[in-house]
């Protein structure tokens, strides 16, 4: 096909797409791939508080993985409904709190961690919840060079309740993302 004819065909296609409101697919569509995510929940009781007010934290975590441009990207979003009594949240609630995000290679058996990071900003976000005890926190994104293998996002919350002297409690685990 002559070059002028090819240019005309591309121009007509673009004009048609503009009129109909659609977009043209290009070789770069893989970089626009959507994240594969899963959301799961867990309830945590404030072990350092024994008073009459509510002290439970209802956590919901969305773990996402995306394959794009030869890399795997993983991220997590934590949402919570904390104690509604304003006296039950503040800068004295936790000594530490973090979200541990992992990129794992999907294999038969236990999935090995290929990259991980701790996000300690979760403590600040939890202790600065809204007056009704709600809030959210988004981790950074882990970027890992991909092979032909399948990968997934996994992670957990670790809480160190203020004043109990026990350090981080057992991890609060959530459902891993689908594989990408």
CORKANOR-V606626 format. One record per pair of residues at least 24 apart in sequence whose ideal C-beta (glycine too) atoms are under 7 Angstrom apart, sorted by the first residue. I is the first residue (numbers start at 1). J is the second residue. Records with the same first field share a line. If there is no record, write none. Layout:
I = J  J
This chain:
30 = 68  69
31 = 68  69
33 = 66  67  68
35 = 64  65  66
36 = 64  65  177  178  180
37 = 62  63  64  177
38 = 63  175  176  177  178
40 = 174  175
42 = 172  174
44 = 159  172
46 = 161
47 = 161  164
48 = 161  162  163  164
49 = 88
53 = 83  85  87  88
54 = 83  84  85  88
55 = 83  88
56 = 83
57 = 82
59 = 157  172
61 = 155  174
63 = 153  154  155  174  176  177
64 = 153  177
65 = 151  152  153  177  180
66 = 180
67 = 146  180
70 = 145  146
71 = 143  144  145  146
72 = 103  144  146  151  180
73 = 141  143
74 = 101  103  141  142  153
75 = 138  139  141  153
76 = 101  139  153  155
77 = 136  138
78 = 122  136  137  157
79 = 136
80 = 126  134  135
81 = 133  134
82 = 126  129  133  134
83 = 133
84 = 132  133
86 = 131
89 = 127  129  133
90 = 127
91 = 127
92 = 162
93 = 126  127  162
94 = 123  126  127  159  160  161  162
95 = 160  162
96 = 123  160  168
97 = 122  123  126  159  160
98 = 122  123  158
99 = 139  155  157
100 = 155  156  158
101 = 139  142  153  155
102 = 154  155
103 = 142  144  151  153
104 = 151  152  154
105 = 149  151
106 = 149  150  151  152  179
111 = 152
114 = 144
115 = 142  144
117 = 142
150 = 179  180
151 = 179  180
152 = 176  177  178  179
153 = 177
